[in-house]
Amino acid sequence: MVTITVNVDDEVYQKFRENAAQARNGKKGFLGDAITEAMRNHVEENEQEVIKKRLLERLRKGVNVGFKGYKCRSELYDERVERILSAGR
């Protein structure tokens, strides 16, 4: 556990303290618990944002899976139909 000293705007502090006290019924240590939870949420949101950016970049970049891409549906089916018909002759 670590002890930190921070400067916070008076109005923000007062509202945060009131909300934290209500949420935790004013139990001992409510302020430290609330700040810890807020910091944890902040870290998790940033981690999720990094993951999201990485995945979006992969989608933009694309992945080569060795599949021959077809420009339109008919290319795929015309080739199959021709193979089937020529095999039957």
C-alpha positions in Angstrom: 0.0 0.0 0.0 1.2 3.5 -0.8 0.4 6.9 0.6 0.0 9.8 -1.9 -0.5 13.5 -1.5 -2.5 15.3 -4.2 -4.0 18.7 -4.8 -7.6 18.6 -5.8 -10.1 21.3 -6.6 -12.2 22.0 -3.5 -15.6 21.6 -5.3 -14.6 18.3 -6.9 -13.2 17.0 -3.6 -16.4 17.8 -1.7 -18.7 16.2 -4.3 -16.5 13.1 -4.5 -16.4 12.8 -0.7 -20.2 13.1 -0.5 -20.7 10.5 -3.2 -18.2 8.1 -1.7 -19.7 8.4 1.8 -23.2 7.7 0.4 -22.0 4.8 -1.7 -20.1 3.2 1.2 -22.5 4.2 4.0 -19.7 6.4 5.6 -17.8 3.3 6.8 -14.2 3.7 8.0 -11.8 4.0 5.0 -14.6 4.9 2.6 -12.5 7.7 1.0 -9.5 5.6 0.3 -11.6 2.7 -1.0 -13.4 5.1 -3.4 -10.2 6.7 -4.7 -8.6 3.2 -5.2 -11.7 2.1 -7.1 -11.6 5.3 -9.3 -8.0 4.8 -10.0 -8.5 1.1 -10.9 -11.4 2.1 -13.2 -9.2 4.7 -14.9 -6.4 2.2 -15.5 -8.8 -0.4 -16.9 -10.4 2.1 -19.2 -7.0 3.1 -20.6 -6.0 -0.6 -21.0 -9.2 -1.3 -22.9 -8.6 1.8 -25.1 -5.1 0.5 -26.0 -6.5 -2.9 -26.9 -9.3 -1.4 -29.0 -6.8 0.8 -30.9 -4.6 -2.3 -31.6 -7.5 -4.4 -32.8 -8.8 -1.6 -35.1 -5.3 -1.2 -36.5 -5.2 -4.9 -37.3 -8.6 -4.7 -39.0 -7.4 -1.7 -41.1 -4.2 -3.5 -42.0 -5.8 -6.8 -42.8 -4.5 -10.3 -42.4 -3.2 -12.5 -45.2 -4.7 -16.0 -44.6 -3.7 -17.3 -48.0 -7.2 -17.0 -49.4 -7.8 -16.0 -53.0 -10.0 -13.0 -52.8 -12.9 -12.7 -55.3 -14.1 -9.4 -56.6 -17.6 -10.6 -56.9 -19.8 -13.6 -56.1 -20.1 -14.8 -59.7 -16.3 -15.3 -60.0 -16.4 -17.9 -57.3 -19.5 -19.7 -58.5 -18.7 -19.5 -62.2 -15.4 -21.2 -61.7 -17.0 -24.0 -59.6 -19.8 -24.6 -62.2 -17.2 -24.7 -65.0 -15.1 -27.3 -63.1 -18.2 -29.4 -62.3 -19.4 -29.3 -65.9 -16.0 -30.1 -67.4 -15.5 -33.0 -65.0 -18.8 -34.5 -66.1 -17.8 -34.6 -69.8 
